[in-house]
Amino acid sequence: MRWRQRMAVLLAALAFFIFSLPAKAQKTVVIQAGHLFDATSDRLASNMVIVIQGDRIVEVGPAGSVKIPAGAEQIDLSKATVVPGLIDSHTHIIMGRKPGSLEPHGWGERILLTDSWQYRTIAAAVSAKKDLESGFTTIRDCGSLGAMYSDTDLRRAINEGLVPGPRMLVATIPISGTGWLPESGLSPEIEAPTAFRAADTPWDGRKAVRENIKYGADLIKIFPGGTGSYFAPDGKLVVPPTMTLEELQAIVDETHRHGEKAACHAYGGQALKDSIDANCDSIELGADFDDAMARQMVQKHIYADMTLAHTKYWEEADLKETHGKYSRVELQKASLPRLLKAGVKVVFGTDAGAGPDHGDQASEFKFLVDYGMTPAQSLHAATSVAAELLGWQDRVGTIEKGKFADIVAVSGNPLEDITELARVKFVMKGGEVVRNDFK
Protein backbone atom coordinates (compact mmCIF):
# COMPACT_ATOMS: atom_id res chain seq x y z
CA MET A 1 0.00 0.00 0.00
CA ARG A 2 2.95 2.35 0.64
CA TRP A 3 3.83 2.66 -3.04
CA ARG A 4 0.23 3.62 -3.79
CA GLN A 5 0.30 6.30 -1.12
CA ARG A 6 3.62 7.62 -2.44
CA MET A 7 2.25 7.65 -5.98
CA ALA A 8 -0.84 9.54 -4.83
CA VAL A 9 1.31 12.14 -3.09
CA LEU A 10 3.53 12.47 -6.19
CA LEU A 11 0.54 12.93 -8.51
CA ALA A 12 -0.98 15.50 -6.17
CA ALA A 13 2.26 17.46 -6.08
CA LEU A 14 2.57 17.30 -9.87
CA ALA A 15 -0.98 18.53 -10.30
CA PHE A 16 -0.36 21.41 -7.88
CA PHE A 17 2.78 22.39 -9.82
CA ILE A 18 1.03 22.32 -13.19
CA PHE A 19 -1.96 24.35 -12.07
CA SER A 20 0.28 26.82 -10.27
CA LEU A 21 2.07 27.73 -13.51
CA PRO A 22 1.04 31.15 -14.80
CA ALA A 23 -1.30 30.98 -17.80
CA LYS A 24 0.33 31.89 -21.07
CA ALA A 25 -0.38 35.54 -21.67
CA GLN A 26 -2.46 36.28 -24.74
CA LYS A 27 -0.89 38.69 -27.17
CA THR A 28 -2.51 42.11 -27.25
CA VAL A 29 -2.67 44.02 -30.53
CA VAL A 30 -4.01 47.50 -31.16
CA ILE A 31 -5.04 48.62 -34.65
CA GLN A 32 -5.26 52.32 -35.44
CA ALA A 33 -7.87 52.53 -38.23
CA GLY A 34 -8.17 55.68 -40.33
CA HIS A 35 -11.66 54.64 -41.45
CA LEU A 36 -13.72 51.67 -40.30
CA PHE A 37 -16.77 50.23 -42.04
CA ASP A 38 -19.62 49.87 -39.58
CA ALA A 39 -21.26 46.68 -40.84
CA THR A 40 -24.46 47.52 -38.97
CA SER A 41 -24.91 50.70 -41.02
CA ASP A 42 -23.80 52.15 -44.35
CA ARG A 43 -21.05 54.49 -43.24
CA LEU A 44 -17.38 54.77 -42.39
CA ALA A 45 -16.32 55.83 -38.90
CA SER A 46 -13.10 57.86 -38.73
CA ASN A 47 -10.08 57.58 -36.42
CA MET A 48 -11.03 54.31 -34.73
CA VAL A 49 -9.15 51.94 -32.44
CA ILE A 50 -9.50 48.15 -32.31
CA VAL A 51 -8.06 46.26 -29.34
CA ILE A 52 -7.41 42.54 -29.82
CA GLN A 53 -6.42 39.92 -27.28
CA GLY A 54 -5.56 36.51 -28.61
CA ASP A 55 -7.95 35.76 -31.45
CA ARG A 56 -10.79 38.04 -30.31
CA ILE A 57 -11.71 41.70 -30.41
CA VAL A 58 -12.05 43.09 -26.89
CA GLU A 59 -12.75 46.76 -27.62
CA VAL A 60 -13.66 49.02 -30.54
CA GLY A 61 -14.22 52.75 -30.43
CA PRO A 62 -13.07 56.23 -31.36
CA ALA A 63 -9.47 57.11 -30.59
CA GLY A 64 -9.32 58.76 -27.17
CA SER A 65 -12.25 56.75 -25.81
CA VAL A 66 -10.46 53.40 -25.88
CA LYS A 67 -7.74 52.63 -23.35
CA ILE A 68 -4.58 51.29 -24.99
CA PRO A 69 -3.16 48.40 -22.92
CA ALA A 70 0.47 48.82 -21.91
CA GLY A 71 2.90 46.86 -24.03
CA ALA A 72 0.38 46.20 -26.80
CA GLU A 73 1.67 45.66 -30.33
CA GLN A 74 0.64 48.58 -32.53
CA ILE A 75 -0.51 48.25 -36.15
CA ASP A 76 -0.87 51.52 -38.02
CA LEU A 77 -3.74 51.48 -40.52
CA SER A 78 -4.43 55.18 -40.05
CA LYS A 79 -4.29 55.79 -43.81
CA ALA A 80 -6.47 52.78 -44.67
CA THR A 81 -10.10 51.75 -44.72
CA VAL A 82 -10.74 48.78 -42.45
CA VAL A 83 -13.57 46.30 -43.04
CA PRO A 84 -14.54 42.95 -41.48
CA GLY A 85 -12.97 39.81 -42.92
CA LEU A 86 -14.81 38.95 -46.14
CA ILE A 87 -17.06 35.90 -46.54
CA ASP A 88 -17.52 33.97 -49.79
CA SER A 89 -20.76 32.04 -49.38
CA HIS A 90 -20.30 29.76 -52.40
CA THR A 91 -16.95 28.17 -53.26
CA HIS A 92 -15.59 24.82 -54.44
CA ILE A 93 -12.19 24.65 -52.84
CA ILE A 94 -11.47 21.15 -54.21
CA MET A 95 -12.47 22.07 -57.74
CA GLY A 96 -10.04 24.83 -58.66
CA ARG A 97 -8.64 24.74 -62.16
CA LYS A 98 -4.95 24.01 -62.53
CA PRO A 99 -2.58 25.87 -64.87
CA GLY A 100 -3.01 24.72 -68.46
CA SER A 101 -6.24 22.84 -67.71
CA LEU A 102 -8.31 22.03 -70.78
CA GLU A 103 -11.50 22.32 -68.78
CA PRO A 104 -13.14 25.76 -68.74
CA HIS A 105 -13.92 27.18 -65.32
CA GLY A 106 -12.38 24.23 -63.49
CA TRP A 107 -14.99 21.52 -63.94
CA GLY A 108 -15.53 18.47 -66.09
CA GLU A 109 -15.41 14.69 -65.99
CA ARG A 110 -11.70 14.94 -66.84
CA ILE A 111 -10.96 15.96 -63.24
CA LEU A 112 -12.64 12.83 -61.89
CA LEU A 113 -10.68 10.63 -64.28
CA THR A 114 -7.23 12.20 -63.95
CA ASP A 115 -6.90 13.88 -60.54
CA SER A 116 -6.84 11.81 -57.35
CA TRP A 117 -8.49 13.03 -54.14
CA GLN A 118 -5.00 13.48 -52.70
CA TYR A 119 -3.83 15.68 -55.57
CA ARG A 120 -6.99 17.77 -55.48
CA THR A 121 -6.66 18.23 -51.71
CA ILE A 122 -3.07 19.44 -52.08
CA ALA A 123 -4.21 21.87 -54.78
CA ALA A 124 -7.08 22.95 -52.52
CA ALA A 125 -4.61 23.90 -49.79
CA VAL A 126 -2.96 26.27 -52.27
CA SER A 127 -6.37 27.73 -53.19
CA ALA A 128 -7.26 28.19 -49.51
CA LYS A 129 -4.11 30.23 -48.98
CA LYS A 130 -4.99 32.42 -51.99
CA ASP A 131 -8.51 32.99 -50.64
CA LEU A 132 -7.20 34.03 -47.24
CA GLU A 133 -4.52 36.36 -48.61
CA SER A 134 -7.12 38.10 -50.79
CA GLY A 135 -9.21 38.94 -47.71
CA PHE A 136 -11.67 36.05 -47.54
CA THR A 137 -11.27 34.92 -43.95
CA THR A 138 -14.38 32.70 -44.10
CA ILE A 139 -15.81 30.54 -46.88
CA ARG A 140 -18.83 28.28 -47.25
CA ASP A 141 -17.72 25.44 -49.52
CA CYS A 142 -20.60 23.96 -51.50
CA GLY A 143 -19.41 20.48 -52.37
CA SER A 144 -16.23 18.46 -52.87
CA LEU A 145 -17.51 17.14 -56.23
CA GLY A 146 -15.77 13.81 -56.52
CA ALA A 147 -13.25 14.20 -53.69
CA MET A 148 -15.52 12.56 -51.09
CA TYR A 149 -14.86 14.06 -47.64
CA SER A 150 -11.52 15.69 -48.48
CA ASP A 151 -13.00 19.11 -47.69
CA THR A 152 -13.39 18.05 -44.06
CA ASP A 153 -9.69 17.12 -44.00
CA LEU A 154 -8.70 20.53 -45.33
CA ARG A 155 -10.98 22.23 -42.80
CA ARG A 156 -9.30 20.23 -40.03
CA ALA A 157 -5.80 21.04 -41.28
CA ILE A 158 -6.63 24.76 -41.32
CA ASN A 159 -8.24 24.64 -37.87
CA GLU A 160 -5.20 22.81 -36.46
CA GLY A 161 -2.81 25.34 -37.99
CA LEU A 162 -1.12 22.89 -40.36
CA VAL A 163 -1.88 25.02 -43.44
CA PRO A 164 -3.11 28.61 -43.82
CA GLY A 165 -6.64 29.20 -44.97
CA PRO A 166 -10.01 30.72 -44.15
CA ARG A 167 -12.56 29.43 -41.68
CA MET A 168 -14.58 26.82 -43.55
CA LEU A 169 -18.07 25.37 -43.56
CA VAL A 170 -18.15 22.38 -45.89
CA ALA A 171 -20.91 20.47 -47.71
CA THR A 172 -18.93 17.28 -48.58
CA ILE A 173 -20.83 15.30 -51.26
CA PRO A 174 -23.65 17.12 -53.13
CA ILE A 175 -26.97 15.33 -53.52
CA SER A 176 -28.77 15.02 -56.85
CA GLY A 177 -31.18 12.77 -58.68
CA THR A 178 -29.74 10.18 -61.06
CA GLY A 179 -30.95 12.13 -64.10
CA TRP A 180 -28.50 14.98 -63.61
CA LEU A 181 -25.10 13.53 -62.93
CA PRO A 182 -22.63 15.19 -65.31
CA GLU A 183 -20.79 11.90 -65.83
CA SER A 184 -24.02 10.53 -67.38
CA GLY A 185 -22.62 11.79 -70.69
CA LEU A 186 -20.15 8.91 -70.67
CA SER A 187 -20.87 5.48 -72.08
CA PRO A 188 -23.02 3.34 -69.76
CA GLU A 189 -20.36 0.63 -70.12
CA ILE A 190 -17.90 2.79 -68.19
CA GLU A 191 -17.93 2.75 -64.41
CA ALA A 192 -16.80 6.32 -63.82
CA PRO A 193 -16.22 7.99 -60.47
CA THR A 194 -19.09 10.24 -59.45
CA ALA A 195 -19.19 13.83 -58.22
CA PHE A 196 -22.57 13.42 -56.53
CA ARG A 197 -24.60 11.13 -54.35
CA ALA A 198 -27.75 10.01 -56.15
CA ALA A 199 -31.04 10.14 -54.26
CA ASP A 200 -34.05 8.80 -56.15
CA THR A 201 -36.55 8.41 -53.32
CA PRO A 202 -37.30 10.47 -50.21
CA TRP A 203 -35.60 7.79 -48.11
CA ASP A 204 -32.51 7.80 -50.34
CA GLY A 205 -32.34 11.53 -49.73
CA ARG A 206 -32.65 11.22 -45.97
CA LYS A 207 -29.94 8.59 -45.87
CA ALA A 208 -27.63 10.76 -47.98
CA VAL A 209 -28.07 13.67 -45.56
CA ARG A 210 -27.33 11.46 -42.57
CA GLU A 211 -24.17 10.07 -44.14
CA ASN A 212 -22.88 13.53 -45.08
CA ILE A 213 -23.45 14.85 -41.58
CA LYS A 214 -21.96 11.71 -40.03
CA TYR A 215 -18.72 12.39 -41.87
CA GLY A 216 -18.51 16.09 -41.10
CA ALA A 217 -20.77 18.16 -43.35
CA ASP A 218 -21.72 21.60 -41.99
CA LEU A 219 -24.42 22.11 -44.62
CA ILE A 220 -26.12 20.06 -47.34
CA LYS A 221 -25.73 21.00 -51.00
CA ILE A 222 -28.58 19.88 -53.24
CA PHE A 223 -28.92 19.99 -57.03
CA PRO A 224 -32.68 20.16 -57.77
CA GLY A 225 -31.85 21.36 -61.29
CA GLY A 226 -29.13 22.99 -63.34
CA THR A 227 -27.37 21.31 -66.23
CA GLY A 228 -29.65 20.75 -69.20
CA SER A 229 -31.37 24.12 -68.81
CA TYR A 230 -32.29 25.97 -72.00
CA PHE A 231 -34.32 28.88 -73.30
CA ALA A 232 -37.71 28.19 -74.84
CA PRO A 233 -38.59 30.09 -78.06
CA ASP A 234 -40.51 32.66 -75.98
CA GLY A 235 -37.40 33.38 -73.86
CA LYS A 236 -38.50 31.44 -70.80
CA LEU A 237 -35.66 29.68 -69.00
CA VAL A 238 -36.48 25.98 -68.72
CA VAL A 239 -34.69 24.09 -65.94
CA PRO A 240 -35.53 20.38 -65.90
CA PRO A 241 -35.76 19.21 -62.28
CA THR A 242 -33.53 16.34 -61.16
CA MET A 243 -35.89 15.20 -58.43
CA THR A 244 -39.51 15.46 -57.38
CA LEU A 245 -40.75 18.01 -54.89
CA GLU A 246 -41.42 15.16 -52.45
CA GLU A 247 -37.79 13.99 -52.71
CA LEU A 248 -36.45 17.52 -52.29
CA GLN A 249 -38.70 18.19 -49.30
CA ALA A 250 -37.43 15.04 -47.60
CA ILE A 251 -33.79 16.06 -48.09
CA VAL A 252 -34.39 19.57 -46.77
CA ASP A 253 -36.47 18.31 -43.86
CA GLU A 254 -33.78 15.81 -42.84
CA THR A 255 -31.17 18.56 -43.07
CA HIS A 256 -33.22 20.77 -40.75
CA ARG A 257 -33.84 17.88 -38.35
CA HIS A 258 -30.07 17.75 -37.87
CA GLY A 259 -29.86 21.48 -37.29
CA GLU A 260 -28.08 22.24 -40.56
CA LYS A 261 -28.96 24.33 -43.63
CA ALA A 262 -29.75 23.33 -47.19
CA ALA A 263 -28.19 25.13 -50.16
CA CYS A 264 -30.15 24.44 -53.35
CA HIS A 265 -28.67 24.95 -56.83
CA ALA A 266 -31.46 26.12 -59.13
CA TYR A 267 -31.27 28.66 -61.96
CA GLY A 268 -35.02 29.05 -62.38
CA GLY A 269 -38.11 27.25 -63.63
CA GLN A 270 -39.59 24.28 -61.81
CA ALA A 271 -36.35 23.56 -59.94
CA LEU A 272 -36.32 27.05 -58.43
CA LYS A 273 -40.04 26.93 -57.57
CA ASP A 274 -39.58 23.55 -55.88
CA SER A 275 -36.55 24.81 -53.96
CA ILE A 276 -38.60 27.66 -52.49
CA ASP A 277 -41.59 25.42 -51.77
CA ALA A 278 -39.30 22.91 -50.04
CA ASN A 279 -37.90 25.62 -47.71
CA CYS A 280 -34.30 25.53 -48.88
CA ASP A 281 -32.25 27.98 -46.82
CA SER A 282 -30.50 29.50 -49.82
CA ILE A 283 -30.90 29.50 -53.58
CA GLU A 284 -27.55 29.08 -55.31
CA LEU A 285 -26.85 30.43 -58.82
CA GLY A 286 -30.44 31.67 -59.09
CA ALA A 287 -31.18 33.66 -62.23
CA ASP A 288 -34.90 33.92 -62.97
CA PHE A 289 -36.85 35.15 -59.91
CA ASP A 290 -40.32 36.65 -60.31
CA ASP A 291 -42.15 38.87 -57.81
CA ALA A 292 -44.12 36.00 -56.27
CA MET A 293 -40.93 34.01 -55.67
CA ALA A 294 -39.30 37.04 -54.05
CA ARG A 295 -42.22 37.56 -51.68
CA GLN A 296 -42.22 33.88 -50.75
CA MET A 297 -38.47 33.96 -50.09
CA VAL A 298 -38.90 36.87 -47.69
CA GLN A 299 -41.68 35.05 -45.84
CA LYS A 300 -39.56 31.91 -45.54
CA HIS A 301 -36.28 33.70 -44.76
CA ILE A 302 -34.58 32.21 -47.83
CA TYR A 303 -31.34 33.85 -48.96
CA ALA A 304 -30.24 34.41 -52.57
CA ASP A 305 -26.65 33.59 -53.57
CA MET A 306 -26.49 34.47 -57.26
CA THR A 307 -22.77 34.10 -58.21
CA LEU A 308 -23.04 36.77 -60.90
CA ALA A 309 -19.43 36.64 -62.10
CA HIS A 310 -19.77 32.90 -62.72
CA THR A 311 -22.96 33.34 -64.75
CA LYS A 312 -21.18 35.93 -66.89
CA TYR A 313 -18.90 33.15 -68.15
CA TRP A 314 -21.91 31.52 -69.85
CA GLU A 315 -23.32 34.63 -71.49
CA GLU A 316 -21.63 34.02 -74.83
CA ALA A 317 -22.94 30.44 -75.02
CA ASP A 318 -26.48 31.55 -74.07
CA LEU A 319 -26.51 34.26 -76.72
CA LYS A 320 -25.14 31.91 -79.36
CA GLU A 321 -27.82 29.32 -78.55
CA THR A 322 -30.63 31.89 -78.69
CA HIS A 323 -29.30 33.86 -81.69
CA GLY A 324 -28.47 36.82 -79.50
CA LYS A 325 -31.89 37.08 -77.83
CA TYR A 326 -31.63 35.70 -74.31
CA SER A 327 -29.12 34.98 -71.54
CA ARG A 328 -29.05 34.17 -67.84
CA VAL A 329 -27.03 37.35 -67.35
CA GLU A 330 -29.98 39.47 -68.47
CA LEU A 331 -32.27 37.49 -66.18
CA GLN A 332 -29.99 38.17 -63.22
CA LYS A 333 -29.79 41.87 -64.07
CA ALA A 334 -33.60 41.99 -63.86
CA SER A 335 -33.87 39.70 -60.83
CA LEU A 336 -31.41 41.32 -58.43
CA PRO A 337 -33.30 44.65 -58.14
CA ARG A 338 -36.53 42.67 -57.80
CA LEU A 339 -35.12 40.67 -54.89
CA LEU A 340 -33.73 43.76 -53.18
CA LYS A 341 -37.02 45.64 -53.52
CA ALA A 342 -38.90 42.73 -51.95
CA GLY A 343 -36.43 42.55 -49.05
CA VAL A 344 -34.73 39.25 -49.91
CA LYS A 345 -31.34 38.91 -48.24
CA VAL A 346 -28.72 38.59 -50.97
CA VAL A 347 -25.31 37.24 -50.03
CA PHE A 348 -21.92 37.40 -51.71
CA GLY A 349 -20.94 34.14 -53.41
CA THR A 350 -18.69 33.43 -56.37
CA ASP A 351 -18.61 29.70 -57.18
CA ALA A 352 -14.81 30.07 -56.98
CA GLY A 353 -13.18 27.07 -58.59
CA ALA A 354 -16.02 26.61 -61.05
CA GLY A 355 -16.22 30.33 -61.78
CA PRO A 356 -13.57 32.89 -60.76
CA ASP A 357 -10.20 31.54 -59.72
CA HIS A 358 -9.52 31.28 -56.01
CA GLY A 359 -8.04 34.55 -54.86
CA ASP A 360 -9.93 36.53 -57.53
CA GLN A 361 -13.39 36.44 -55.97
CA ALA A 362 -13.55 40.19 -55.33
CA SER A 363 -14.61 40.66 -58.96
CA GLU A 364 -18.11 39.71 -57.74
CA PHE A 365 -18.47 43.05 -55.92
CA LYS A 366 -18.54 45.04 -59.15
CA PHE A 367 -21.22 42.77 -60.62
CA LEU A 368 -23.40 43.23 -57.53
CA VAL A 369 -23.07 47.00 -57.79
CA ASP A 370 -23.51 47.10 -61.58
CA TYR A 371 -26.71 45.04 -61.28
CA GLY A 372 -28.33 47.22 -58.62
CA MET A 373 -26.71 47.13 -55.18
CA THR A 374 -25.09 50.10 -53.52
CA PRO A 375 -21.43 49.54 -52.58
CA ALA A 376 -22.47 49.38 -48.92
CA GLN A 377 -25.10 46.73 -49.68
CA SER A 378 -22.54 44.62 -51.52
CA LEU A 379 -20.15 44.90 -48.59
CA HIS A 380 -22.92 43.87 -46.18
CA ALA A 381 -23.58 40.91 -48.48
CA ALA A 382 -19.99 39.73 -47.96
CA THR A 383 -19.90 40.40 -44.21
CA SER A 384 -22.86 40.72 -41.84
CA VAL A 385 -25.54 39.24 -44.13
CA ALA A 386 -23.32 36.32 -45.15
CA ALA A 387 -22.53 35.66 -41.48
CA GLU A 388 -26.27 35.35 -40.82
CA LEU A 389 -26.66 32.77 -43.59
CA LEU A 390 -23.79 30.75 -42.14
CA GLY A 391 -25.25 30.98 -38.64
CA TRP A 392 -21.97 32.56 -37.51
CA GLN A 393 -23.22 36.08 -36.80
CA ASP A 394 -21.96 35.70 -33.22
CA ARG A 395 -18.36 35.22 -34.36
CA VAL A 396 -17.71 36.89 -37.76
CA GLY A 397 -19.17 39.48 -40.14
CA THR A 398 -18.67 42.65 -38.09
CA ILE A 399 -15.82 44.25 -36.16
CA GLU A 400 -17.33 44.05 -32.70
CA LYS A 401 -16.32 43.13 -29.18
CA GLY A 402 -16.29 39.38 -28.63
CA LYS A 403 -15.98 38.39 -32.29
CA PHE A 404 -12.98 36.89 -34.04
CA ALA A 405 -10.35 39.43 -35.02
CA ASP A 406 -10.87 38.88 -38.75
CA ILE A 407 -9.93 42.20 -40.32
CA VAL A 408 -9.16 43.44 -43.83
CA ALA A 409 -7.90 46.82 -45.02
CA VAL A 410 -7.57 48.65 -48.34
CA SER A 411 -6.06 51.98 -49.32
CA GLY A 412 -9.10 53.70 -50.79
CA ASN A 413 -12.78 54.01 -49.96
CA PRO A 414 -14.80 50.97 -51.14
CA LEU A 415 -18.04 52.90 -50.60
CA GLU A 416 -16.93 55.18 -53.43
CA ASP A 417 -15.12 52.57 -55.53
CA ILE A 418 -16.09 49.00 -54.76
CA THR A 419 -13.17 47.67 -56.83
CA GLU A 420 -10.91 48.69 -53.93
CA LEU A 421 -11.80 45.31 -52.43
CA ALA A 422 -9.91 43.65 -55.27
CA ARG A 423 -6.76 45.41 -54.00
CA VAL A 424 -6.60 44.19 -50.40
CA LYS A 425 -3.39 45.21 -48.62
CA PHE A 426 -3.92 43.94 -45.08
CA VAL A 427 -5.44 40.70 -43.81
CA MET A 428 -5.75 39.46 -40.24
CA LYS A 429 -7.44 36.22 -39.22
CA GLY A 430 -8.03 35.48 -35.57
CA GLY A 431 -5.57 38.12 -34.42
CA GLU A 432 -2.73 36.84 -36.63
CA VAL A 433 -1.52 39.05 -39.46
CA VAL A 434 -1.65 37.17 -42.78
CA ARG A 435 -0.34 40.04 -44.90
CA ASN A 436 0.47 43.70 -44.37
CA ASP A 437 1.44 45.72 -47.41
CA PHE A 438 1.17 49.00 -45.48
CA LYS A 439 4.52 48.52 -43.76
PyMOL commands that set and color helices and strands:
alter all, ss='L'
color gray80, all
select helices_A, chain A and resi 2-20+104-106+109-114+117-133+150-159+178-180+182-185+202-214+245-257+269-277+291-300+308-312+315-321+328-342+363-370+375-381+384-390+418-422
alter helices_A, ss='H'
color red, helices_A
select strands_A, chain A and resi 28-37+44-53+56-62+73-84+86-91+136-141+167-170+175-176+197-198+219-223+230-231+237-238+261-265+282-284+303-305+407-410+426-429+432-436
alter strands_A, ss='S'
color yellow, strands_A
deselect
rebuild
show_as cartoon
